[in-house]
């Protein structure tokens, strides 16, 4: 099982969030559990190539 980090917050009656590796692709849910399921779905779409041109975040090591 793989673990990925995500950022989330509550806005009014909805939970919003995105996977850290893909900050341009937010999703939402009425509960945190629904948000987590939606995050899993969008992560699968992004890593499975179903969203063309997906932007990612990476680290660059500078000497």
C-alpha positions in Angstrom: 0.0 0.0 0.0 1.3 3.4 -1.0 0.9 6.6 1.1 0.7 10.1 -0.4 0.3 13.3 1.5 -2.6 15.7 0.9 -3.6 19.2 2.0 -7.2 19.8 3.1 -9.4 22.4 4.8 -13.0 23.0 5.5 -14.8 25.8 3.7 -18.4 26.3 4.9 -20.0 22.9 4.7 -17.5 21.3 2.3 -14.1 19.7 2.7 -11.6 20.8 0.0 -8.1 19.3 -0.8 -5.4 18.2 -3.2 -2.6 15.7 -3.3 0.7 17.5 -2.6 2.3 16.1 -5.8 -0.5 17.6 -7.9 -1.5 21.0 -6.3 -3.3 22.2 -9.4 -6.0 19.5 -9.1 -8.3 20.1 -6.2 -11.4 18.1 -5.3 -14.0 18.3 -2.6 -16.4 16.2 -0.4 -19.2 16.7 2.0 -17.2 14.7 4.6 -13.5 14.1 5.1 -14.1 10.5 4.1 -15.7 11.5 0.9 -12.9 13.9 0.2 -10.3 11.1 0.7 -12.2 8.9 -1.7 -12.3 11.7 -4.3 -8.6 12.3 -3.7 -7.8 8.7 -4.4 -9.8 8.9 -7.6 -8.1 12.0 -8.9 -4.7 10.6 -7.9 -5.4 7.4 -9.9 -6.5 9.5 -12.9 -3.4 11.7 -12.7 -0.9 8.9 -12.3 -2.7 6.6 -14.8 -2.3 9.1 -17.6 -6.1 9.8 -17.9 -5.5 13.5 -17.5 -3.2 14.7 -20.3 -0.6 17.3 -19.5 -0.9 16.9 -15.7 1.5 19.2 -13.9 3.6 17.7 -11.0 5.7 18.9 -8.2 9.2 17.6 -7.8 12.3 18.4 -5.8 15.5 19.6 -7.3 18.8 19.1 -5.5 21.2 22.1 -5.8 24.9 21.6 -4.9 
